[in-house]
Each structure stands twice: as C-alpha cells, then as structure tokens.
Amino acid sequence: MPVLGCDVEELLELSSCYLCFSERELLAAKAMLQEEFFSGAASARTPAELAADSVAWKNLSESQRLAIEVRQLCNANVILGERTDCDANTLAEQIACYCGLSKSQLEAISYYLTCLQRQT
C-alpha cells in the first residue's frame, strides 16, 4: 500500500467513508487497529482482555495521560540519540518558544507530526 502523505485535503477525501462513524465508533476502530498493529492480527486480544489490561488508564486525567505520553516520547528520543536526557527543567526551558502558541495550534502541530511519523 502506498504512503498516504499528510495533505489534509487528500486525507479527508480518503477518510470520507469514516466520517459517518460516531466518535465512539472511531475510537473503537482506532483501538482495534492499534491492537492489530502492536500485537499482530493473529494474537490480538479481545475487547474484554484489552479493557482489563487498560483499566488503570481509565481513571487518569487528560493531563496525566499527556504527561505520560511526553515522557515516553522523550525516552524514545533519548534511545534514538536525539536527546541526552529527559530532565523536566531542561525541557521546560526548551519549550518556552512553543508556549506562545494556542492549544489548538499545538494540537494541530502534534497531529501533523504524528501524521509525518506514520509515514516512516
């Protein structure tokens, strides 16, 4: 299958058949596809098994989930040699220029970069 790229108009056209899905259906599809990706279709866990395995994540706040995601991304960058550590004070200094952007701008950047990451 060819790389989809990150052109929003093209992606919306390719995704148009999913726009009739409810948010819950989209989340269900995302969860199923993530499980296939990480576990392989042959060994994918059932929804009940995944619900049991993920129970601790259910009660986390969005801020807590985001903090965990940031730590995981930082760790991945250390593994790749892009960073030397994940010191919070250092990171706070480095993100200062990003903090002038709005939440919606930061979310758009994050979605865009996630799209680019999925191209590799």
MIVOBA-702113 format. One line per field, with one value per atom (N, C-alpha, C): residue number from 0; residue in three letters; x, y, z. Coordinates in nm, 3 decimals, decimal comma. Example, Ala and Ser with C-alpha at 12.3 -4.5 7.8 and 13.67 -1.06 7.14 Angstrom:
! residues 2
n = [0 0 0 1 1 1]
res = [ALA ALA ALA SER SER SER]
u = [1,319 1,230 1,320 1,285 1,367 1,290]
v = [-0,569 -0,450 -0,330 -0,225 -0,106 0,003]
w = [0,780 0,780 0,780 0,708 0,714 0,787]
END
This chain:
! residues 120
n = [0 0 0 1 1 1 2 2 2 3 3 3 4 4 4 5 5 5 6 6 6 7 7 7 8 8 8 9 9 9 10 10 10 11 11 11 12 12 12 13 13 13 14 14 14 15 15 15 16 16 16 17 17 17 18 18 18 19 19 19 20 20 20 21 21 21 22 22 22 23 23 23 24 24 24 25 25 25 26 26 26 27 27 27 28 28 28 29 29 29 30 30 30 31 31 31 32 32 32 33 33 33 34 34 34 35 35 35 36 36 36 37 37 37 38 38 38 39 39 39 40 40 40 41 41 41 42 42 42 43 43 43 44 44 44 45 45 45 46 46 46 47 47 47 48 48 48 49 49 49 50 50 50 51 51 51 52 52 52 53 53 53 54 54 54 55 55 55 56 56 56 57 57 57 58 58 58 59 59 59 60 60 60 61 61 61 62 62 62 63 63 63 64 64 64 65 65 65 66 66 66 67 67 67 68 68 68 69 69 69 70 70 70 71 71 71 72 72 72 73 73 73 74 74 74 75 75 75 76 76 76 77 77 77 78 78 78 79 79 79 80 80 80 81 81 81 82 82 82 83 83 83 84 84 84 85 85 85 86 86 86 87 87 87 88 88 88 89 89 89 90 90 90 91 91 91 92 92 92 93 93 93 94 94 94 95 95 95 96 96 96 97 97 97 98 98 98 99 99 99 100 100 100 101 101 101 102 102 102 103 103 103 104 104 104 105 105 105 106 106 106 107 107 107 108 108 108 109 109 109 110 110 110 111 111 111 112 112 112 113 113 113 114 114 114 115 115 115 116 116 116 117 117 117 118 118 118 119 119 119]
res = [MET MET MET PRO PRO PRO VAL VAL VAL LEU LEU LEU GLY GLY GLY CYS CYS CYS ASP ASP ASP VAL VAL VAL GLU GLU GLU GLU GLU GLU LEU LEU LEU LEU LEU LEU GLU GLU GLU LEU LEU LEU SER SER SER SER SER SER CYS CYS CYS TYR TYR TYR LEU LEU LEU CYS CYS CYS PHE PHE PHE SER SER SER GLU GLU GLU ARG ARG ARG GLU GLU GLU LEU LEU LEU LEU LEU LEU ALA ALA ALA ALA ALA ALA LYS LYS LYS ALA ALA ALA MET MET MET LEU LEU LEU GLN GLN GLN GLU GLU GLU GLU GLU GLU PHE PHE PHE PHE PHE PHE SER SER SER GLY GLY GLY ALA ALA ALA ALA ALA ALA SER SER SER ALA ALA ALA ARG ARG ARG THR THR THR PRO PRO PRO ALA ALA ALA GLU GLU GLU LEU LEU LEU ALA ALA ALA ALA ALA ALA ASP ASP ASP SER SER SER VAL VAL VAL ALA ALA ALA TRP TRP TRP LYS LYS LYS ASN ASN ASN LEU LEU LEU SER SER SER GLU GLU GLU SER SER SER GLN GLN GLN ARG ARG ARG LEU LEU LEU ALA ALA ALA ILE ILE ILE GLU GLU GLU VAL VAL VAL ARG ARG ARG GLN GLN GLN LEU LEU LEU CYS CYS CYS ASN ASN ASN ALA ALA ALA ASN ASN ASN VAL VAL VAL ILE ILE ILE LEU LEU LEU GLY GLY GLY GLU GLU GLU ARG ARG ARG THR THR THR ASP ASP ASP CYS CYS CYS ASP ASP ASP ALA ALA ALA ASN ASN ASN THR THR THR LEU LEU LEU ALA ALA ALA GLU GLU GLU GLN GLN GLN ILE ILE ILE ALA ALA ALA CYS CYS CYS TYR TYR TYR CYS CYS CYS GLY GLY GLY LEU LEU LEU SER SER SER LYS LYS LYS SER SER SER GLN GLN GLN LEU LEU LEU GLU GLU GLU ALA ALA ALA ILE ILE ILE SER SER SER TYR TYR TYR TYR TYR TYR LEU LEU LEU THR THR THR CYS CYS CYS LEU LEU LEU GLN GLN GLN ARG ARG ARG GLN GLN GLN THR THR THR]
u = [0,085 0,000 0,089 0,055 0,138 0,128 0,232 0,232 0,123 0,044 -0,069 -0,029 0,082 0,120 0,039 0,060 -0,006 -0,081 -0,120 -0,203 -0,344 -0,390 -0,519 -0,634 -0,638 -0,749 -0,753 -0,638 -0,632 -0,671 -0,621 -0,654 -0,803 -0,862 -1,006 -1,085 -1,040 -1,107 -1,096 -0,976 -0,955 -1,029 -1,055 -1,120 -1,270 -1,321 -1,461 -1,559 -1,527 -1,619 -1,627 -1,532 -1,533 -1,604 -1,635 -1,697 -1,838 -1,900 -2,033 -2,026 -1,906 -1,888 -1,908 -1,965 -1,974 -1,835 -1,819 -1,690 -1,655 -1,757 -1,735 -1,690 -1,753 -1,713 -1,571 -1,535 -1,399 -1,297 -1,330 -1,241 -1,230 -1,341 -1,339 -1,251 -1,265 -1,182 -1,035 -1,006 -0,868 -0,809 -0,883 -0,835 -0,808 -0,901 -0,884 -0,761 -0,746 -0,633 -0,500 -0,499 -0,377 -0,341 -0,438 -0,411 -0,357 -0,415 -0,362 -0,217 -0,188 -0,053 0,047 0,013 0,108 0,115 0,006 0,004 0,003 -0,029 -0,047 -0,188 -0,250 -0,391 -0,413 -0,316 -0,334 -0,336 -0,265 -0,258 -0,328 -0,413 -0,482 -0,571 -0,569 -0,653 -0,797 -0,888 -1,030 -1,056 -1,169 -1,202 -1,208 -1,260 -1,266 -1,126 -1,035 -0,897 -0,829 -0,850 -0,792 -0,849 -0,979 -1,042 -0,981 -0,958 -0,897 -0,752 -0,678 -0,537 -0,519 -0,620 -0,607 -0,683 -0,734 -0,820 -0,753 -0,624 -0,554 -0,553 -0,562 -0,561 -0,695 -0,800 -0,935 -0,953 -0,890 -0,910 -0,808 -0,718 -0,620 -0,685 -0,640 -0,687 -0,617 -0,671 -0,608 -0,466 -0,448 -0,316 -0,217 -0,263 -0,178 -0,141 -0,238 -0,210 -0,110 -0,127 -0,037 0,104 0,113 0,245 0,316 0,241 0,299 0,345 0,262 0,298 0,424 0,434 0,553 0,676 0,664 0,778 0,819 0,720 0,751 0,817 0,768 0,829 0,972 0,993 1,126 1,219 1,173 1,254 1,289 1,192 1,219 1,326 1,322 1,424 1,561 1,568 1,695 1,748 1,661 1,701 1,753 1,690 1,732 1,855 1,896 2,013 1,982 1,856 1,816 1,826 1,824 1,836 1,931 1,981 2,066 1,993 1,886 1,810 1,670 1,590 1,452 1,427 1,526 1,513 1,402 1,307 1,191 1,230 1,329 1,370 1,430 1,510 1,569 1,460 1,367 1,256 1,173 1,149 1,071 1,139 1,270 1,344 1,333 1,341 1,341 1,205 1,097 0,964 0,911 0,989 0,942 0,887 0,955 0,909 0,780 0,749 0,624 0,506 0,534 0,426 0,349 0,398 0,326 0,214 0,213 0,110 -0,015 -0,129 -0,255 -0,262 -0,356 -0,376 -0,413 -0,500 -0,541 -0,425 -0,337 -0,219 -0,126 -0,106 -0,019 -0,078 -0,210 -0,274 -0,260 -0,276 -0,261 -0,119 -0,020 0,119 0,140 0,086 0,103 0,040 -0,083 -0,148 -0,066 -0,016 0,065 0,192 0,261 0,384 0,357 0,243 0,204 0,181 0,119 0,098 0,232 0,325 0,457 0,527 0,514 0,578 0,522 0,396 0,334 0,375 0,442 0,488 0,617 0,680 0,809 0,794]
v = [-0,118 0,000 0,124 0,223 0,343 0,428 0,507 0,603 0,706 0,738 0,829 0,976 1,012 1,152 1,224 1,355 1,431 1,552 1,549 1,655 1,638 1,738 1,728 1,704 1,774 1,756 1,613 1,560 1,422 1,322 1,343 1,253 1,257 1,375 1,386 1,313 1,325 1,254 1,102 1,055 0,913 0,863 0,953 0,916 0,944 0,995 1,040 0,929 0,805 0,696 0,671 0,725 0,710 0,825 0,930 1,047 1,020 0,913 0,879 0,801 0,759 0,689 0,789 0,742 0,824 0,832 0,923 0,933 0,800 0,736 0,607 0,501 0,499 0,402 0,429 0,557 0,592 0,547 0,568 0,522 0,370 0,301 0,154 0,107 0,170 0,133 0,161 0,275 0,310 0,208 0,170 0,072 -0,063 -0,108 -0,236 -0,234 -0,126 -0,116 -0,104 -0,032 -0,025 -0,161 -0,236 -0,370 -0,460 -0,452 -0,530 -0,493 -0,364 -0,315 -0,366 -0,354 -0,388 -0,536 -0,608 -0,749 -0,843 -0,794 -0,880 -0,936 -0,942 -0,983 -1,121 -1,211 -1,349 -1,360 -1,270 -1,278 -1,161 -1,091 -0,976 -1,019 -0,937 -0,963 -0,924 -0,982 -0,949 -0,813 -0,749 -0,623 -0,637 -0,749 -0,771 -0,780 -0,848 -0,858 -0,722 -0,645 -0,511 -0,419 -0,429 -0,347 -0,379 -0,507 -0,548 -0,500 -0,511 -0,471 -0,321 -0,245 -0,099 -0,028 -0,102 -0,045 0,071 0,063 0,169 0,300 0,294 0,414 0,487 0,418 0,474 0,595 0,591 0,696 0,809 0,803 0,910 1,034 1,149 1,273 1,290 1,377 1,405 1,458 1,540 1,594 1,482 1,386 1,274 1,190 1,164 1,087 1,160 1,290 1,370 1,373 1,384 1,381 1,248 1,139 1,007 1,000 1,051 1,049 1,132 1,249 1,332 1,258 1,193 1,117 1,004 0,934 0,826 0,878 0,989 1,049 1,093 1,154 1,197 1,076 0,971 0,849 0,792 0,792 0,743 0,828 0,959 1,047 1,022 0,988 0,951 0,823 0,725 0,598 0,622 0,713 0,743 0,834 0,884 0,971 1,117 1,154 1,291 1,380 1,320 1,390 1,311 1,376 1,304 1,269 1,343 1,312 1,371 1,345 1,393 1,478 1,553 1,641 1,743 1,750 1,838 1,985 2,027 2,167 2,205 2,116 2,140 2,147 2,054 2,051 2,179 2,225 2,348 2,468 2,475 2,583 2,571 2,449 2,428 2,451 2,436 2,453 2,595 2,684 2,821 2,886 2,867 2,931 2,868 2,745 2,680 2,727 2,772 2,807 2,931 3,005 3,120 3,083 2,957 2,909 2,870 2,877 2,838 2,686 2,641 2,497 2,434 2,499 2,442 2,438 2,538 2,536 2,421 2,403 2,294 2,158 2,144 2,018 1,992 2,096 2,081 2,038 2,100 2,062 1,917 1,876 1,739 1,639 1,668 1,579 1,570 1,686 1,689 1,605 1,623 1,548 1,399 1,365 1,224 1,167 1,244 1,201 1,176 1,269 1,251 1,128 1,104 0,989 0,860 0,856 0,735 0,708 0,801 0,782 0,702 0,684 0,613 0,468]
w = [0,000 0,000 0,000 -0,081 -0,089 0,037 0,057 0,167 0,140 0,241 0,223 0,219 0,281 0,289 0,395 0,407 0,512 0,458 0,331 0,276 0,332 0,405 0,475 0,379 0,266 0,171 0,118 0,083 0,033 0,141 0,264 0,373 0,407 0,404 0,429 0,321 0,197 0,088 0,108 0,142 0,164 0,289 0,384 0,510 0,508 0,398 0,394 0,431 0,399 0,432 0,583 0,660 0,806 0,876 0,802 0,864 0,914 0,865 0,915 1,046 1,087 1,214 1,329 1,437 1,558 1,620 1,715 1,784 1,853 1,911 1,977 1,877 1,759 1,656 1,607 1,594 1,553 1,658 1,787 1,893 1,894 1,868 1,862 1,747 1,632 1,516 1,544 1,606 1,640 1,735 1,839 1,937 1,870 1,786 1,719 1,627 1,550 1,458 1,532 1,645 1,727 1,780 1,826 1,878 1,768 1,649 1,536 1,507 1,510 1,480 1,583 1,711 1,816 1,847 1,830 1,868 1,749 1,635 1,520 1,521 1,407 1,398 1,456 1,439 1,484 1,636 1,704 1,850 1,919 1,847 1,904 2,021 2,126 2,243 2,214 2,287 2,274 2,337 2,304 2,371 2,523 2,574 2,719 2,779 2,710 2,760 2,759 2,652 2,645 2,752 2,776 2,881 3,017 3,044 3,171 3,180 3,069 3,069 3,080 3,039 3,036 3,147 3,245 3,347 3,422 3,447 3,520 3,443 3,311 3,229 3,229 3,266 3,259 3,352 3,467 3,567 3,561 3,464 3,451 3,391 3,433 3,372 3,237 3,155 3,025 3,046 3,149 3,179 3,217 3,296 3,333 3,211 3,124 3,002 2,914 2,902 2,820 2,880 3,012 3,078 3,052 3,058 3,030 2,884 2,794 2,652 2,626 2,689 2,674 2,725 2,839 2,893 2,801 2,744 2,651 2,524 2,471 2,353 2,381 2,496 2,534 2,544 2,608 2,621 2,484 2,392 2,257 2,189 2,211 2,153 2,213 2,340 2,403 2,338 2,321 2,259 2,118 2,044 1,907 1,901 2,016 2,019 1,987 1,983 1,955 2,079 2,197 2,325 2,412 2,517 2,612 2,740 2,772 2,893 2,884 2,986 2,991 3,114 3,154 3,270 3,246 3,339 3,323 3,316 3,395 3,392 3,257 3,202 3,070 2,964 2,971 2,875 2,886 3,008 3,029 2,962 2,971 2,905 2,753 2,703 2,558 2,494 2,568 2,509 2,520 2,579 2,603 2,475 2,363 2,238 2,186 2,225 2,185 2,270 2,391 2,484 2,443 2,346 2,295 2,198 2,156 2,064 2,141 2,074 2,138 2,149 2,232 2,248 2,114 2,037 1,908 1,810 1,814 1,727 1,765 1,896 1,942 1,908 1,920 1,883 1,734 1,651 1,506 1,472 1,536 1,514 1,552 1,666 1,713 1,617 1,570 1,473 1,344 1,298 1,176 1,194 1,305 1,328 1,346 1,407 1,417 1,278 1,190 1,052 0,985 0,999 0,939 0,994 1,125 1,188 1,130 1,099 1,045 0,901 0,838 0,701 0,695 0,811 0,813 0,849]
END
